[in-house]
Amino acid sequence: MKIGVLTGGGDCPGLNAVIRSVVRKGTQEYGFEFVGLRDGWLGALRDKVVPLDIAAVRGILPRGGTILGSSRTNPFKHEDGVARIKDTLTAHGVDALVVIGGEDTLGAATELSRQGVPLVGVPKTIDNDVAGTDYTFGFDTAVGIATEAIDRLHTTAESHMRTLVVEVMGRHSGWIALHAGVAGGANVILVPERPFDIDQVCGWVKNRFRTNYAPIVVAAEGAVPKEGHVIVQDRALDEYGHVHLSGIGEWLAQEISRRTGTDARTTVLGHIQRGGTPSAFDRWLATRFGLHAADAVNDGAFGTMVALRGTEIVRVPLDETRGRTKVVNPSLYDEFEVFFG
Ligand code: F6P
C-alpha cells in the first residue's frame, strides 16, 4: 500500500514527530510505502509530491515546524479541487492519505473522505481547539513558552510598577491564555469564550497595585470586550474565511493606562509560541498519534481521526467533529476567578 502524508494549516511543534512515527511504523510493521505532499492541500492540488522513507525522517523528532511544509489551502476554494486531488493520488499510486491538521484542514479532509478519498486524520494545533480529542500536540509547548514569558514579565513589571499585558494566540478558544495564565500566576485572564468588562479589568488592575504588586494581564488574541468587536490586524480573509487577529493586547494596555492613570505595556508573543522544539509531552502525544494513524490505515478505518481520550488513543469519525470547536468550559474558567485582581 502507498500512503501520502500531508501537514496543513498553521504549523506547530510535534508535526515532524507524527511524520516520523507514522513512517516508521507503517514501513517496518505493515510494509507500506510513503510519499509526502508538500504544503498541505496545495501539494495535492499541484502535484507537489516528494519521497518519504525512514532515512528522510531520521533526526526530525525534536525539530519544530514540518519537513513537508504547510499552507492554509482549502481544496474546495479551487476549481475542480477534488478531481485534481484524486488525479494526483492516482498519478502517484497513492492508496490512502494521513492528513495532519487542525479544524480547517480536517474539515476539508472530512468532505474529501465523503467524496471517496480514503484518509485518516491526525489532530494538531497549538490552540487545542479541535473537537473530539482531549489534547492536540503543540499546545503543551505553546503553554510552556507563554508561561516562561509571563514568569519573566512579572519581574520587570514589578521593577517599574506597571501593568504588563501579554497577548497569546487563540482565535476561537482561550486554552493557551487560561493554562499559561494560571501557570504563570496572571492577575487577569481574558478568553474569547467570555466577553470581558473593561471596568472590571481596570478594577482588578487597581486592586493589584493596592497590594503593591504589578498586574499581569493575559489575553487571548480573540478576547473581546463586552461592548466591542474582536480586534483584527487586517481584514483580508484566508481560504477558510479567517481574518488575521492581534491588537487586543495593545488596546487593553491603552485602555488600562487611560482609565487607571497608571503605566501599561504590551507583549505580543505571536509565532514564538509555534516555533522551536516540541516539549516532551508533545513528542509523546505526536508519536502515539502517528503510531495509531498507521494502525488505522492498516485496518482500513478511513474517515476517522485518531484522538486522545484520557490516556487512550481512540478513533473518532471525522463527521462527528466537523464544524465543532472545543472551547473553554465556563465552569473551568470560573475555577480560577479567585486569583483575579
Ligand atoms: O491556528 C493556530 C494559530 O496559531 C492561531 O492561534 C492564530 O490565530 C493563527 O494560527 C495565526 O495564523 P497565521 O500564522 O496564518 O497568521
Residues whose N, C-alpha, C, O or C-beta is under 5 A from the ligand:
A	BS01	F6P	G10 D127 M169 G170 R171
